Amino acid sequence: MIPAVSSQLLLLSIAYALLAFLLLILCLGTRWHWGLKASLVVLVSGFYVFSFQTFRGLAGWPAEDELPRQFVLLSAVFDEPSPGRGHEGAIFLWVHPMKDDAPLAMPRQFKLPYEKDLHRILGDGIKKARDGNTQLGETEPKRGTGSLPWLRPAGNDKVEIKLRDLPRAQLPEK
């Protein structure tokens, strides 16, 4: 049985193969200028790549974007590095973006490079969340030497993640 995402991707590929075949028939069967034919081929090819990348985002693949400035930590999966296999490792986060202490959008998945300290911080946050203490995460640039960003060593451009307990909602008095 083919998983749903793979079958949708297969259907999308078949649809674009059919579109490319129709474009081939148009290019061979008409007397259009070669420049128009070439631009149609480039346009259809570019549209295929664009829609494939968009589909990856809709299919649940982790976002390569930066983490939101403020978020609620929902879960994390740690893929530890394996130097023997040349695997660098990764940390996958499921977060609910926040702005001004209000939910901003639907939960998103993010992929971060593996760091042992980050693994420890997020692991502790997940344990607290399982105990019923919702974790509010905040990102801020790692502190550098105060010099211009392009003069800093390569490691200083990453963000630092801090977690704290989300304050409990205050109920109004009766």
Secondary structure, 3 states (H helix, E strand, C coil): CCCHHHHHHHHHHHHHHHHHHHHHHHHHHCCCCHHHHHHHHHHHHHHHHHHHHHHHHHCCCCECCCCCCEEEEEEEEEECCEHHHCECCEEEEEEEEEECCEECCCCEEEEEECCHHHHHHHHHHHHHHHCCCCEEEEEEECCCCCCCHHHCCHHHHCEEEEEEECCCCCCCCC
